[in-house]
């Protein structure tokens, strides 16, 4: 196996920058800044911020070395560095989504990546399995805070069963080390019935609450199963009765913990508990003031409803007048969306409808919009057209969920990266279909919905 090269590869040097003046060129490797080894992009940013003037050393492709004193004033040197290699997780979680993926998707979607740096940068959850003590100390030194941690259970025995790794039971040891170093974190538990619910969950809540100076929030999310669990441990789904019991038991607890936390909700229930239970999501005060864990599906529905209510009364909403569009979404969000669209249609005279697309790719029990594949959406749109006499122009546009699109940028593309707005040419569905493929097959313009009605209108206007 080839030895790992030292330093980080320079891929671009900006004109008239400190780096260019010093003779650094693309292809060189940045070795040290102020005598400290450069580990990756994030570490580079940290190191340059430490110094107003510093010695920088680099290695050229032929192995020769260069160095220079640079007066950077705490800023960058004028280089773009190669992306960091993403770390691979060492767990074997009973509910690991990667292992429940059907065969035949692009290779990068099967990568079990888990990287504390991405946790800090993008809010991805990490079980901390790929972080040894040296890395935790680096997180503390560079103050990468807050981060997002998948706890799953604080009880060591239960955690080992959930994450399938006998060495990763003691999550509290890692958490305590980070908290002692001044790092704060948002945490989550994916609730798998029989594995980490009941007393295990109650213990987790108690032990994390006891550490609330470092634990900013704790969310619980029901486990998601696909139809592709051949050879995997037996796992019960969270059905409507289970979800209804959970909502009944834990909704008052959310309010109780919020009260004890100066009014700021600390314990958070994902929207899926409510959609699976078939009940309305709670009001605004149920969710944290900063919408902590929104990306984790906590409060998305309430925020969408609140935004829609205000938007429908705004002058901009009239831009929807006369528009005919079909909005495809997951089964769990479709009823909520249809109620909002009915109000919009009444108010401004638009003709917007939401239809729940069945997830044929992962299985019908997968009801979230973000896991719909291009072919699922195509099938749902064709079925809707057939129900409208097969007319070629049955709608003016078909809207797909933005969350179902990925940037196709490599190892991290199983996530929708922040800022990745659908509608860009390189956006892919999970099954590699593109928006253009879908438009060709349906003969209708396709747009990504965006986060709210205002963005949807902007995207529809983009077609005009
Ligand atoms: S940490 Fe994530 S990627 Fe790794 S096994 Fe668990 S669920 Fe899968």
Boltz pocket constraint, residues with backbone or C-beta under 6 A from the ligand:
constraints:
  - pocket:
      binder: B
      contacts: [[A, 89], [A, 90], [A, 91], [A, 92], [A, 93], [A, 95], [A, 96], [A, 97], [A, 98], [A, 111], [A, 112], [A, 113], [A, 114], [A, 127], [A, 163]]
      max_distance: 6.0
